[in-house]
Amino acid sequence: MTFLPRRIPASLIGLIFLLFGALKAIDPAGFAIDIRNYRLLPWTACVLLALYLPWLEIICGVALLFNRAYRGALVVTAALLIEFIIAYSSARLRGLDIACGCFGHGTQSFHWPVLIMDPFLLAILIYLLKAELRPLSPVIRAGPGPDPE
């Protein structure tokens, strides 16, 4: 059983990813346009991402919410946040005034909350992942003992 204080943030992040993934999955064409607005990928890649990414977010959200494939969900969710932070920062540095695409197509752009919330969520995910990594036991670290003859 997972320690309760770690379980609550993971469940909340899972719920966030589940909700936002569902909002994007409802309108993949609009989400493809939001991805294209970043001007980082060709249209075909934007469409493929718009079809795939919301479902990956939903799966990760469910995994974190119900504590299934927990470590994998932590890693994938953290990777998604890192990718988004880099893409969104790149767009802002290039002067693009675009909606982030997080809340579905057609939503207003929320610059500062996005730039504050996502690194905060990433820090929580890294903390949770670090807490999941257990050091090897002394027996495993020492290696096998001498061969009995």
ROKOL-674077 format. One record per residue (C-alpha): x, y negated, z; residue in one letter. Coordinates in steps of 0.02 Angstrom, whole numbers, plus 32768, in hexadecimal, padded with zeros to 4 digits. Layout:
<atoms>
XYZa ...
</atoms>
This chain:
<atoms>
800080008000m 80417F557FD3t 805C7ED5805Cf 7FC27E63805Fl 80167DB8804Fp 806B7DF17FAEr 7FCA7E3D7F6Er 7F667D9B7F79i 7FD57D327F05p 7FE37DC27E89a 7F267DD47E87s 7F0D7D197E6Dl 7F8A7D157DDEi 7F387DB07D96g 7E8F7D5A7D9El 7ED67CBF7D48i 7F217D267CBAf 7E827D8D7CAAl 7E167CF17C9Dl 7E867C907C27f 7EA47D297BBAg 7DE97D447BACa 7DCE7C8D7B7Bl 7E4E7CA17AF0k 7E0B7D4A7AB7a 7D5F7CFF7A9Bi 7DA17C8D7A11d 7E3F7CD779C1p 7E337C647929a 7E337BCA7998g 7EC17C1179FEf 7F257C2F795Da 7F0F7B767934i 7F4B7B4779E3d 7FE67BB479CAi 80057B68791Er 7FFF7AB9796An 80A27AE179C5y 80F77AE67919r 81687B76794Cl 81247C0878E7l 80DD7C2A783Ap 80217C3C782Aw 80257CFB781Dt 80847D0978C1a 80097C8F7912c 7F767CFC78DEv 7FCA7D9B791Cl 7FF47D4979C3l 7F437D0679D3a 7F007DB779BEl 7F7F7E0C7A30y 7FAE7D917AB9l 7F037D7B7B0Dp 7EF27E377B21w 7FA17E447B69l 7F717DBD7BE7e 7ED07E197C11i 7F2C7EBE7C2Ai 7FB07E6B7C98c 7F287E117CFAg 7ECA7EB37D1Av 7F6C7F0C7D4Aa 7F987E847DC9l 7EE77E7A7E0Al 7ED67F357E27f 7F8E7F5A7E4Fn 7FA97FCF7DBCr 804D7FCF7D5Aa 80787F447DD3y 81307F2A7DAEr 81167F2F7CF3g 80887EB27D00a 80F57E3E7D69l 81817E457CE8v 81107E2B7C51v 80AD7DA07CA4t 814F7D477CD6a 81907D5A7C24a 80EF7D107BDFl 80FE7C7C7C54l 81B57C607C25i 81887C657B6Ce 80F97BEB7B85f 81617B727BEEi 81E77B6E7B68i 816A7B597AD9a 81057AD27B32y 81A07A737B6As 81E37A7C7AB8s 81417A357A74a 814179A87AF4r 81F8797E7AD1l 81D179757A17r 814578F97A3Cg 80B5796D7A12l 8018793F7A72d 7FBF79E67A6Ci 7F4C7A4B7ADAa 7FAA7AD87B2Fc 7F2B7B5A7AF4g 7F207BA77BA2c 7E687B867BBDf 7E287BB27B10g 7E237B4E7A70h 7DEB7A9A7A72g 7E147A707B25t 7E6A79CE7B50q 7F2579CE7B68s 7F5879D27C1Ff 801179A87C1Fh 804779947CD3w 7FD97A197D24p 80187A987CA5v 80CD7A657CBDl 80B97A747D7Ai 80477B0C7D88m 80A47B827D14d 81517B737D65p 80F97B877E0Ef 80A47C277DD2l 81497C637D89l 81A07C467E30a 811B7CAD7E88i 812D7D397E08l 81EA7D3B7E1Ci 81D57D427ED9y 815A7DD37ECAl 81CC7E2F7E51l 82637E177EC1k 81FE7E597F54a 81D47EF47EEEe 828A7F1C7EC9l 82C87F8B7F53r 83817FAD7F71p 83BB805D7F52l 83C780CC7FE8s 847780EF802Bp 846F81A37FEDv 844D816D7F39i 84CF80E27F3Fr 855781587F7Ca 853581D47EF2g 853182907F00p 859A82E17F86g 8626835C7F66p 85F583FA7F0Bd 85E2848E7F80p 864485267F4Be 
</atoms>
